[in-house]
Amino acid sequence: RGLRIMLFGSTLSTKKQLCNFILEKTSPEISSHQAKLVEQGSWKGKILTIVTPPENQMGKVQKGDLRSCLNLCRPGPNVLLLLVNPSDFTEKDRQTLKATLSLFGEEAFKHSMVIMTK
């Protein structure tokens, strides 16, 4: 049924840039109230779905929002991408990430990838 990516972390504009890069799209900058939860395209003839869960003002994804986003990429994401600026990544961020990934089960770390931003 195609490939499914869930994208976390960093700023909305950085996530949008990565999403556009993956989908080979060019798009003007968007404001936070215009964010799309789901972007679709194709990659090597397969449908590609990228889901970006909404984050609150503290940069955290609420469990209810995460569960709703999981329904958008059934049966679940193939890859979890985390965008991180290493100089801004704290121990608290690491704990939040670990807690978020734990919602995906024990195998989540095997399907996760960190992309470093600046």
Number of C-alpha atoms within 10 A of each C-alpha: 9 12 17 21 22 24 23 24 22 19 15 18 15 15 18 20 18 16 22 15 12 14 17 13 11 10 10 8 12 12 9 11 6 8 14 14 14 16 15 14 15 14 14 6 8 11 13 20 22 25 23 24 23 19 16 9 7 6 14 16 19 14 11 9 12 19 13 12 20 17 11 18 21 11 10 15 24 16 18 21 20 18 19 18 15 11 9 9 11 11 8 9 15 11 11 15 16 13 11 18 17 13 12 17 9 9 10 17 14 9 14 18 13 12 14 12 11 10
